Amino acid sequence: MAEVLFYHLTESTLEEALPGLLEKSVERGWRAVVQTGTDERRDALDAHLWTFRDDSFLAHATDREAFLEEQPVVLTTSHGNLNQARIRFLVDGAVPPDLSDYERAVFMFDGHDANQLEAARGHWKLMKAGGHSVTYWQQTPERRWERKA
């Protein structure tokens, strides 16, 4: 069973929080896949990960490119594990695939978006019912993650 974490964004945007979490995953030696709800969001994150910081970038590819099995991070709208990732990030209410191939899954949702909050609640119930170890993390005013459940 995958360890499942729910990250409730209250102080920053996905674009601000996701790159750091992806960097930490890659530093651990994990490949990561980020599943978005739409092609437009995937493409926006693609552009952002190349420029989110002046002094570096995060190597990645989208599911429209070749040699995905070699990429540390893949952005997709599909359920496939195109780079044999150990961690899967689900954003913008993306519907999760079977998570049995993953060590960890991370649902990231905007606390200011009622639709994302409702989707996260539904995913929480499904993950708990599926027997996954589930934890809930919320941002502090300092933008740190604090475990709430």
Backbone torsions as a table, in degrees:
resi	resn	phi	psi	omega
1	MET	NA	138.7	178.2
2	ALA	-76.4	145.3	168.6
3	GLU	-77.0	129.5	-175.8
4	VAL	-118.7	125.3	-179.2
5	LEU	-116.6	137.5	175.3
6	PHE	-110.5	119.6	-178.5
7	TYR	-108.7	110.9	-177.1
8	HIS	-92.1	106.6	179.9
9	LEU	-78.3	114.0	178.2
10	THR	-121.2	-22.0	-174.7
11	GLU	-116.8	-16.5	-178.9
12	SER	-137.3	169.4	177.8
13	THR	-89.5	167.6	175.0
14	LEU	-58.2	-42.1	-179.0
15	GLU	-61.9	-28.8	178.1
16	GLU	-81.8	-36.3	-172.9
17	ALA	-90.0	-37.4	-173.0
18	LEU	-63.5	-45.3	-177.1
19	PRO	-55.7	-42.4	179.9
20	GLY	-63.6	-39.7	178.1
21	LEU	-68.2	-37.3	176.1
22	LEU	-66.4	-41.9	177.9
23	GLU	-59.5	-43.9	179.4
24	LYS	-62.8	-38.9	179.1
25	SER	-63.4	-46.3	-179.9
26	VAL	-65.2	-39.2	177.0
27	GLU	-59.7	-31.0	177.5
28	ARG	-76.4	-6.3	-177.7
29	GLY	88.9	10.7	179.5
30	TRP	-90.6	141.3	165.2
31	ARG	-85.5	150.1	-177.2
32	ALA	-129.2	149.1	170.5
33	VAL	-124.9	137.9	177.7
34	VAL	-114.6	117.3	178.7
35	GLN	-101.1	122.1	178.3
36	THR	-104.1	164.9	179.6
37	GLY	-80.8	-21.3	-177.0
38	THR	-142.5	158.3	174.7
39	ASP	-62.1	-37.5	-178.5
40	GLU	-63.0	-41.9	179.2
41	ARG	-68.2	-40.2	176.3
42	ARG	-57.5	-47.4	-177.3
43	ASP	-67.3	-36.2	177.6
44	ALA	-66.8	-42.3	177.1
45	LEU	-65.6	-36.5	177.0
46	ASP	-56.6	-51.6	-179.9
47	ALA	-63.3	-40.3	-176.8
48	HIS	-66.0	-39.7	-176.6
49	LEU	-67.4	-18.0	175.5
50	TRP	-82.3	-20.5	-170.9
51	THR	-129.7	8.1	-171.6
52	PHE	-64.7	-20.2	178.0
53	ARG	-139.7	140.5	-176.6
54	ASP	-63.6	-32.7	-172.2
55	ASP	-97.1	1.9	177.8
56	SER	-165.6	176.8	175.3
57	PHE	-142.3	169.2	178.3
58	LEU	-112.2	112.6	-179.4
59	ALA	-61.1	132.3	-177.5
60	HIS	-166.4	176.1	175.1
61	ALA	-149.5	164.4	172.7
62	THR	-102.0	166.3	-178.0
63	ASP	-68.0	0.2	177.6
64	ARG	-93.0	-1.9	-173.6
65	GLU	-105.2	169.0	179.7
66	ALA	-90.1	166.4	174.7
67	PHE	58.7	39.0	-178.0
68	LEU	-64.1	-28.7	-179.3
69	GLU	-63.0	-16.0	-179.4
70	GLU	-95.6	-6.3	-173.5
71	GLN	-86.8	137.7	176.7
72	PRO	-71.2	-29.0	-179.3
73	VAL	-137.4	131.5	176.0
74	VAL	-123.7	133.0	174.7
75	LEU	-100.5	131.3	-174.6
76	THR	-149.8	162.2	169.1
77	THR	-109.0	-2.2	-175.7
78	SER	-96.7	175.1	177.9
79	HIS	-89.1	-4.7	-175.8
80	GLY	-69.4	151.5	173.9
81	ASN	-104.1	79.4	-167.4
82	LEU	-74.1	-13.2	179.3
83	ASN	-127.6	19.7	-178.8
84	GLN	53.8	47.2	-178.2
85	ALA	-67.7	152.0	174.4
86	ARG	-99.6	-16.6	179.9
87	ILE	-131.1	138.5	179.8
88	ARG	-123.9	126.1	174.6
89	PHE	-100.2	133.6	178.3
90	LEU	-119.4	121.9	-175.0
91	VAL	-128.3	158.7	177.2
92	ASP	57.4	36.2	176.7
93	GLY	75.0	18.3	178.9
94	ALA	-56.6	138.3	-179.5
95	VAL	-82.4	123.6	-174.3
96	PRO	-72.2	148.4	171.1
97	PRO	-82.8	-172.8	169.1
98	ASP	-61.6	127.3	-175.3
99	LEU	-97.9	10.9	-175.4
100	SER	-66.2	-20.0	178.5
101	ASP	-82.4	-4.2	-171.8
102	TYR	-112.3	148.8	170.8
103	GLU	-79.6	-34.4	-175.7
104	ARG	-145.8	145.4	171.6
105	ALA	-127.9	140.5	-177.9
106	VAL	-127.5	115.4	173.4
107	PHE	-92.9	121.9	177.1
108	MET	-113.5	128.3	-176.9
109	PHE	-141.4	146.2	-177.9
110	ASP	-80.3	117.8	-179.6
111	GLY	-69.1	-7.4	179.8
112	HIS	-102.8	6.1	-177.9
113	ASP	-117.5	109.9	-175.7
114	ALA	-59.0	-37.7	179.3
115	ASN	-65.6	-41.6	179.0
116	GLN	-68.1	-37.5	176.7
117	LEU	-61.7	-45.4	-180.0
118	GLU	-64.5	-42.4	178.1
119	ALA	-62.6	-41.9	179.4
120	ALA	-62.3	-41.2	177.6
121	ARG	-60.6	-42.5	178.5
122	GLY	-65.1	-42.2	178.2
123	HIS	-65.2	-38.8	177.8
124	TRP	-56.8	-49.9	-178.8
125	LYS	-60.8	-43.1	179.5
126	LEU	-64.8	-41.7	-179.0
127	MET	-67.5	-41.2	177.2
128	LYS	-63.1	-46.2	-179.7
129	ALA	-64.2	-28.6	179.5
130	GLY	-80.2	-1.2	176.3
131	GLY	86.8	9.9	179.3
132	HIS	-75.7	151.9	170.4
133	SER	-77.8	116.2	-171.4
134	VAL	-119.2	132.3	174.5
135	THR	-130.8	154.2	-178.2
136	TYR	-120.2	128.0	-179.2
137	TRP	-122.9	136.9	178.4
138	GLN	-126.5	147.6	178.6
139	GLN	-74.2	142.7	171.9
140	THR	-88.5	169.6	176.2
141	PRO	-57.1	-24.1	178.4
142	GLU	-85.7	5.1	179.4
143	ARG	69.7	24.9	173.0
144	ARG	-94.5	159.5	-179.9
145	TRP	-94.3	129.6	179.4
146	GLU	-122.7	127.6	179.9
147	ARG	-73.3	127.4	-179.2
148	LYS	-110.4	-24.6	-179.8
149	ALA	-157.1	NA	NA
